[in-house]
Amino acid sequence: MELDKNKIDSKVPAGEYPDSPQALAESLRELPREKKLALILPLPPAVAGEVLWRTDRASRADIIFRIDNQDLDPIIAAMPVDWAAHCLRLLPKAGLKRVLATLSPEKTAALKKQLSYKPDTAGARMDPDVTPFDQDLTVAETVNKIRETMSLRKVFHCYVVDEKGKLLGVVPLRELLMAEPNIWLKDLILPYIISVTTDMDQEEVARIATKNMIFALPVVNKKGVLMGVITLDKVLRVIQEEATEDIFKMAGTDKKEITSQSLFKIARIRAPWLFASFIGGLGAAMIIGIYEDAIAKVAALAMFLPIVLGMGGNIGVQSATVVVRGLAMGYIDVKAIGRTVIKEMCIGLMLGVTYGIILGLFAMFRFLGADPPLGGLSFGISLGFTVGVSIFCSMFIAGTTGAFIPMILKKMNIDPAVATGPFVTTSIDILGVITYFLVASFFLAEHLV
């Protein structure tokens, strides 16, 4: 999207900006770093705040880190509490205290409450600006209260509470508008309540919302008191961020890399996972070194080692990725560890047999015409069985390992997304090398003497 340069030369009144906040947010993603501030600064604070909320995390962080204090303060002041808290979490503690000191006491108290929740929980994601409705109101009184205190853009349900603020249930806005004016609100409450607690993990919140197809989830505290609401846009954002986080973990890095501009910080994030791969590779190299005499006598073993390890690594990552995503989305139950592992084991078995036959036949015919001792019928058949059985065992073990490790990590309350990174691939490489040379020692025994 191309921006009209004349649009960002001077401030314009709110409501008169020719592009929607969403269009501006998309434009912001495409601009180079030095031009992002040029788009934000001329905007009215309320519009600038919405653009910051709707744009990507990297652009948001870049602007908040680089914008002057006098420009940031009115933007934060104009933002809703949940949006503002989301942006303020990007600031260091000193910057956070400075911004809070410039706000009204009411806004500061609300933001401190919002920021007190852990970042990846329902409390941190919710919109605290939710109006509760007393169960003894009539439909007419409820509609009048909505008109006076709420924006219809944010209303999906009426949340009915008792005298202590405890959530009793919800009344869909559609049911409310279709009901007779004199009906009591408590008579329209749905017979069930789907709510989440402030300390619930955001991934579980997204799973509940998508499973039940809910446009807004009420958030309650441990006593059941209504604290806020999580709307569909927040749920979709959570799903996107959780998927992004899992992808980064699978690659052995972290989502913080998106917002970081420091090359040293990015290198520090990647280093531990690469070190794990390095240690695994070193272990595999040492095992290969033990069998260097075998490789020297049968050089063909080195020819097929990469494909045996590569196919095992690929199917291992496939199995781990399927299991990790299934666990995250609720498609796979951690209690069904046996069924899940057996399923992936069988898939590894089927694919291992298929590629074992193909690679075994290739190796056999490849060396049938060569001169003995590293060729001929006997050697070709032995080598064919070696690589065929090896790739079968490698893929079978890898499929089982790729499914088993994430399930075990989940049972231990460790994020299973880490399993598809160096942890799984390193394990599979080491097991694959050991299996390959053990099989070779059996089938090629007479050629290794």
N, C-alpha and C positions, 0 to 999 in steps of 0.2 A: 504494500500500500504506500503510495507516494503522498507526502505531506505538503500542503501549501505553505511555503515559507512565510507568507504574510500572516498566517494564522498564529504564529508563535512570537510575534513581535511585541505585543502589548497585552495587558490584562483585559479581559472582557467580562461583563457581568455574568453571574451564574444563570444558566438556562439559555444563554444566547450563543454558546459555543457551537459551531456548525457540525462537529462530529460527536457521535455518542461516546461515552466513556469506554465502552467495549472496543469501538473502532480505534480510539486513541491508545488503549492498552495493547492492541495488536500491533499498532504502528510502533509503539515503544519497544517491543521485542525485536523489531527489525532494524532499529537505529543503532549506530555505533555508540560506544560509551560516551564520547564527548558531546553527543547531540541529545542524549536522553534528558538531561537537565533543561535543555532549551525547550523541550516540549512541555515539561511539567511546570516550570516556574511561571509562565504567563497565565496558567489556569486559575480559576477561583479555587480556594482551599477545598470546598466540598467536592468539586469535580476532580481536582488533583488527587484527593484521597480515594475516590472510587477508581480512578485509573490505576493508582498504585495497588489497590486490592485486586483488581482484575488482571493485572499483568503477570508475567512469570516471576518466579522467586528470584532469579538471578538479577533481573532488571530492577525489581523492588529493592533488593539489598544494595545494589550498586548506587541507586539514587539516595537511599537513606544514609549510606556511608559518606556520600560526597556533598549532600545538600547543606547549605548554611543553616545555622540554628534558627535565625529569624524567619526563614522560609519554611522550615520543618514544623515549627510550633503551631502556626495556624492550621496547617494541614491535619496534624494529629488532633487538634481541638475540634475540627469539623467532622472528623470520622466517627462512625458508631464505635461503641466500646470494643466490640469483638474485633473489628477491623484494626482499630488503633493498637490493641494489645498484640495482634499478630505482627504488626510492623515494629512495635517497640521491642519485641523479643530479639530483634536483630541487632539492637544497640548494646554496647557495653554498659556495665552498671552505672558508670559515671554519666554517660549520655542519657540513660533512662531516668536517673534522678533529676537531671537538669530539666528534661521535658516535663516530667510530672510536676515540678515546682511552678511551671508557667500556667498550668491548667486550673480550672475551678475546683473547689474542694469536692464537689459532688462527682465530677468527672475523674478526679484523682482517686477517690475512694473506690469508684467502680472499676477503674483500671487496675488498681492494686489487688482487688478481689479477683479479677480475671487473670492477672499475672501470677496469682498464688497457686493456680492449678498447674500441674505438670504439662509441658507443651503438647504431648501427644494423647491427651485425654479429652473426654467429652466436655469437661468444664472449660478447657482452653478453647475449644471449638464453638461452644454455644453462643447464641445471642442472648445476653441477659435481659434485654429490653422486651420482656414478654408480660402481657397484662393478664392476671388471673381473674376469674369470674366466680362470684359467689353462687353456690348451688341454689339459693333461694331467689335468684333474679328471674324475672319473666323474660320471654323471648324479646318483647318490645324493649324492655330495659337493657337487655344485653346488646341489642342492635344500636341503641342510642349511645351506650358506653363505647362500643367499637368506633362509632362516628366521632366521638369526642376525643378519644385517647389513642387511637391506633391508626396505622396506615394500612389500608386494604391490601397493599402490595405484599405485606408481611403476614397476612392472616390466612391460615389454612384451616385451623381448628380453634375452637374456644376451649381453653383449659379450665376446668371446673375444680375449685378447691373448697376445703372446709374452712372453719374459722381460724385454724392454725396455719393455713397455707398449704396443707397437705393435698397432693393431687388426688382427686377422686375419679377423674375420667376426662374424656374429651367429647366435644360435640362438633362434628364437621360443619363448616360454614354453610355448605349446601343445605344440610338438614335444618340449620337454624333459620335460613332465609325462607324455607318452604313451610315452616311450622306456623301455627296460629299464634298471634301476638301474646295471648294470655297464658300460654303453656309455661310451666315452670322449667327452668333450665335443667334441673336434676332429673326430670322425666325424659330428657333427650340424650342422656349420657350413654355412650356405647357400652355394651356389656363387658368389654375387656379393655385393658390398658396396656399399651406397649410403650415403655419408657426406658431410659438409660440413666445411669448414675454419673455424677460428676467425675468420678475417678476411673470410669470405664475407658479402656484403650480405644482410640479412635478407629482402629481397624475393626474391632468388634462392633462399634457403632455403625460403621458403614455396612457391615455384613447384616446386621439386624434391619437396617433401613431398606437395603436392596432385597432382602429375603421377603419382607412384608410389604414392599412397594409403598412406602410411607413418604409423603412429601415433607413432613416435619415431625421430628421426634422430641417429645418433652424430656427435659433433663431435670432430675431430682437429686437431692442430697441423701444421705444415709437414713434420714428420718422421713423421706418421702415428700419433702417440701419442694414445690416447684421453683427451680432456679433459673431456667432459661429454656431455649429451644434450639435444635439443630435443624436447619432447613436443607432442602435438596441440593442447593448449590454448594453447601459445605460438604455434604456427603460425597458429591462428585469430585470435589477438590481433594478430599481425603483419599478416595480410591486412586486418583491419579498420583498423589504423592506417595502412597504406600507402594504402588506398583513401581514407581521410579526408585524408591528406596530399595526394594527387593532386587531390581535390576542392577543397581550399583553394588549391592552386597554380593550378588552372584559374580560380578566382575572383580570382586576383591577390592573395592574402593568405597567411598562414602558420598552421600548426597551433598555434603558440605563443599565438595569440590566444585559444584555448580556456582556457588556464590563467592568462592575464594578467588582473589586476584593474585595471591602470593604463590609463586612457583615452588618455593620451599615448603609452604604449608601443604600444597597438593602432593608434593613428593613424600612428605612425612605421612600423609594419609595412606598413600599407596604402599609405602615401604614395608609395613608389617606383613601384609598379605603376600607381597613378592618375596619376602624373606622366607615365608612358609613354603612357597613354591620352590625357592632356591634350595632349602633344606631337603625337600622331597626329591628334587632333581639330583642333588648330591648323593642322597641315599641310593637312588636308582643307578647312578653312575658307579657307585662303589660295588653294587651288586653285579653290574656288568663287568667290572674289573675282576671280580672273582672268577668269571667265566671267560676271561680273555684268551686262555689257551684253547677253549672250545671254538671261539670265533676265529682264532688264528688257523685252526685245523679245518674248520668248515665256515669259510667266509660268507657263504650264502645265508648264514644265520643273521648277519648284520643287515642283509638286504631286506629281510621281512620284519625286522624288529619295529621300525616306525609304524607300519600299517597295523600290526598287532596292538601296539600301544594306542595308536590314534583311534582305531575303531572302538576299543574299550573305553577310552576317555569320552568319545562322543556319546555313546549310549549311556554312560554313567551320568553325564551332564543332562541328557534328555530325561532320564528317570528322575533325577533330583529336581529338575525344573518343574516337571509335572506334579511331583509330590509337594514341593514348596508352594506352588501356586494353588494347588488343591486345598492345602491346609489353610492358606491365607483367605481363600474365598469360601471356606466351609464345605467344599465338595468332598473332602476327605476327612474322616473322623480319626483323630489320633488314637482312639481306642481300638480301631480296626487295623492295627499295625500288621498283624499276621496276614490279613487278606490283601492289604496294599503291597506288602513286600513279595508275597507269592505271585501276585499279578505281574509285577515288574520282573520278577525272576523268570516267569514263564515267557514273557516277551523277550528277555535276554536270551533265553534258551532257544526260542524259535529263530531269532535273528542270528544267534551264534552258529546254529546248525547250517543256516543258509549260506552265510559268508564263510564258514569253515569249509564247506564243500567247494565253494567257488575258488577260494584262495588255495586250498589243498590241491585241487586239480591243476590250477595255474602253475604252482610250484613244481608239481610232478612232471608236467609236460615241458616245463621250462628247462629242466635238467636231464631229461631222458636221453637227449642226443649228445650230451657232453661226455668227455672222456673220463673214465674212472681215474682216481678214486672219487673225485668230486663230480660224478655224473654217472649215467647209465641207469638201468632199470632199478637195481637195488637202492641206489642212493636217491633217485627221483621219488620212489614210493615212500622211503623213510622220511625224506624232507617234506613231501606232501602231507603225510600224517602229522609231522611235527607242527607245521604252520597251521594246518587245518584244525587240529585239536587245540593248539595254543590260542587262536583267535576265538574259537568257541568258548574256551574256558575264560578268556579275558572278557568277552562280552557278557557272559553269564554272571561272572563275579561283579563286573562293573554295574550291570543293571540292578543286581541285588544290593550292592553297596550304595548306589545312588538313591535308592528308595529307603534303605534301612537307616542311614545316617540322619537325614532330615526328621524322620519319625522319632528317633531316639532323642535328638536335640529338642524337639517339641515337647516330649514327655519331661525333659529336664528343664523346661521353661526357658530354653535358649532359642533365640530367633533362628529358625531353620534355613533362612535365606543364606546364611553364611556357608551352608553345606555345599552349595553349587559353585563356590569359588575354589580356591586352591586346596581346600580341605579334601574334597571329593577327588579332584583330579590327581592330587599328589598321592592319595591312598591307592587309587587305581593304577597309577604308573608303577608304583613299587610292587604291588601285587601282580601286575601284568608282567614285569621283568622276571620276577621269581618264577611265575608259572611257565613263562616261555622257556627258560633254561632248564627247568625241571623236566618239562615235556621233551625238550631236545636231548637231554641226558638219557632219557628212556628210549626214544625211537632211533636216535643216531649214535647209540652206544658204540657200535662196531666201527664207526667212522671217527670217533673221538679218541680212540686208543692211541 
